[in-house]
Amino acid sequence: MARTNRADRQRAERRGRRAETLAALHLRLKGYRILARRVRNGGGEIDLVARRGQVVAFVEVKQRRNLDSARQAVSLRNWQRIARAADLWMASRPALSASDWRYDLVTVQPFGWPRHHKDFWRP
């Protein structure tokens, strides 16, 4: 039983990393610069931090079988953790203090191209 759980977690981890890589590529093709991946700090975790112009986007990446389940996979509590992590991340980068920032979602479906949902959540 423990092996199955560990194997399942490892598979989910690999799928998540692949989804984040696809999301990062998609954003780069749209003109974003990826500033950080898998940011972990006292506030929580951020999948991607991307910037285009004067806008910094804190991006949550979700891979699901369909678009609706991917959109619903991030709870209010998750967004609040992401917001706390974003606050800490921005506080440690004074060079970005003049930037606008927002919370985006990138959804990834099997055999599909990622979809970028700008300004998906607001605190």
N, C-alpha and C positions, 0 to 999 in steps of 0.2 A: 504494500500500500504506500509506504513512504517513497519508494522509488518512482511510482507512478506520479505522485504529487510533485516530486522534484523534477521529473521529466516534463510534466505539464508546465511547471513554472519556467523551466529552461526554454521550452518551445514558445511560450508566451513572451518571454524576454527577447528571443530572437525575432519573433514577428514584430514586436514593438520597435526594436532597433531598425529593422528593415523599413517599417512605416515611417519612422523619423528620418531615415536617410532619404526616402522618396519625397517626404514633405520638404526637407531642406533643399533638395534638388529643384523641386517645383518652385519654391520661393526664390532661389537663386536665378532661375530662368525668368522670373517676373521682376528681377532687378533688386532683390533684397540681398543684403550682406548678412551672413550668419555670424553673429557675434559670440554665441555660446550654444552648447548642446548639453542637455541633461544637467542643468544647474541644480545643485542641492545646497541648501543653506538652512539656517534655523527656522525659516518660514515655511519651507516646503520644497517642492521640486517643479522645475520648469523644463519642458521638453526642448524647446528652441527659443532662443532670443535672436530676433532678426531686426535689421534696420534698413529702411529705404528713405533717403532724404533725411528729414528731421523727425521721422516717426520710428520709434522703437516698438516692436510688436513682441509680446510675450505669448508664445504659441503653444497650445496644447494639441497634441496629435492623437487621433483615435482611429484605429482600424476596426471596422465592423463589416458585416455582410451587406448591410444596407445603410443608406444615408441617414435615415431617421434614427436608427439605433445608435449610430455614431454620434449624432448630435445630442441625444439624450444620455449618453454614457458619462457625461461630465456633470456632476451634481453641483449644487450651490456651494456645498462645503469644499469640494475640489477647487472651484474657482476662488474661494476665499483663501485657501492655502496658496494657490498660485499668486494671488494678489499680495499676500504677505511676503512671499519669496521675491516677487518683483520689487516691492518696496526696499527690501534689504539689498538686492542686486543694484538697483539704481542709486541708492545711498552711497554705495562704495565706488561709484563712477561719476565724480563731479564733472568730467568732461561732457557727459550726456545730460547735464541738468537742464539745459535749454530745450531738450527734445520733448516732443509730445509722445505719449505712450498709450498703448491700448492692448486689449486681450483678444487674440484671434484663435480660431479653431481651424485645424486642417484635418479633413476626414479622408481616409484612405479605404477604398473598397478593393477586394480581391480582383485582379485583372482590370483595374480601372486606374485612371489618373487621379492624383489627389485633387481635392477641392478646397479652396482657401475661403474661409468665411471671416472676413475682416470685421473687427470691432464686435465680435460675437457676444461678449459679456461686458457689463460695466458694473463696478462696485457701487 
